[in-house]
Amino acid sequence: MSGHGVSNYFSDSDLQRIKKIIQETESKTSGEIRVKVIGKCDDDLARDIYRQAIREFEREGLHNTRDKTGVLLLVVIEDRRFQILGDLGIYSKIPQWYWNEMARGLSVLFKMGDYTNGICHLVQDVGKELMVFFPRQMNDVNELTDDVILGGKE
């Protein structure tokens, strides 16, 4: 799978920049945002990115957040596609049209090859929306690591 490796798309400084944006964003909301980048979908899913996102959502523990406020951005390098997936608490407050708009904006930057800025803008924009519906509470804890998850099927 030469040419589809995650490291061809994101440098260490890119990954640190994304992590910092996630940390800044999560400091203002009880939501949990994860970014995962994989080389390709699992073989048994036949490139079904939505089903892959559901699988990764569970693999990364996003379904276990206290208030069901997890959001996953899954980027599949080989297919040059992505999926944004939120938990039940998210969809109960934030309508589908909002997610469609976020996806459109991210698509524009990805088509230009600007993956890092695309992800950073998405995290910031989603964070602003999460702050409205899920503001940070006094007893909030960071339930999941803020590192960009790299893995699977290079």
Secondary structure as the mmCIF struct_conf table of DSSP 4:
data_model
#
loop_
_struct_conf.conf_type_id
_struct_conf.id
_struct_conf.beg_label_comp_id
_struct_conf.beg_label_asym_id
_struct_conf.beg_label_seq_id
_struct_conf.end_label_comp_id
_struct_conf.end_label_asym_id
_struct_conf.end_label_seq_id
TURN_TY1_P TURN_TY1_P1 SER A 2 GLY A 3
HELX_RH_3T_P HELX_RH_3T_P1 VAL A 6 ASN A 8
TURN_TY1_P TURN_TY1_P2 TYR A 9 TYR A 9
HELX_RH_AL_P HELX_RH_AL_P1 ASP A 12 GLU A 26
TURN_TY1_P TURN_TY1_P3 SER A 27 LYS A 28
STRN STRN1 THR A 29 THR A 29
BEND BEND1 SER A 30 SER A 30
STRN STRN2 GLU A 32 ILE A 38
BEND BEND2 GLY A 39 LYS A 40
HELX_RH_3T_P HELX_RH_3T_P2 ASP A 43 LEU A 45
TURN_TY1_P TURN_TY1_P4 ALA A 46 ARG A 47
HELX_RH_AL_P HELX_RH_AL_P2 ILE A 49 ARG A 59
TURN_TY1_P TURN_TY1_P5 GLU A 60 GLY A 61
HELX_RH_3T_P HELX_RH_3T_P3 LEU A 62 ASN A 64
TURN_TY1_P TURN_TY1_P6 ARG A 66 ASP A 67
BEND BEND3 LYS A 68 LYS A 68
STRN STRN3 GLY A 70 VAL A 76
TURN_TY1_P TURN_TY1_P7 ILE A 77 ARG A 80
STRN STRN4 ARG A 81 GLY A 86
HELX_RH_AL_P HELX_RH_AL_P3 LEU A 88 LYS A 93
BEND BEND4 ILE A 94 ILE A 94
HELX_RH_AL_P HELX_RH_AL_P4 GLN A 96 LYS A 111
TURN_TY1_P TURN_TY1_P8 MET A 112 GLY A 113
HELX_RH_AL_P HELX_RH_AL_P5 TYR A 115 PHE A 133
BEND BEND5 PHE A 134 PHE A 134
STRN STRN5 PRO A 135 PRO A 135
HELX_LH_PP_P HELX_LH_PP_P1 ARG A 136 GLN A 137
TURN_TY1_P TURN_TY1_P9 MET A 138 ASN A 139
BEND BEND6 LEU A 144 LEU A 144
BEND BEND7 ASP A 147 ASP A 147
HELX_LH_PP_P HELX_LH_PP_P2 VAL A 148 VAL A 148
STRN STRN6 ILE A 149 LEU A 150
BEND BEND8 GLY A 152 GLY A 152
#
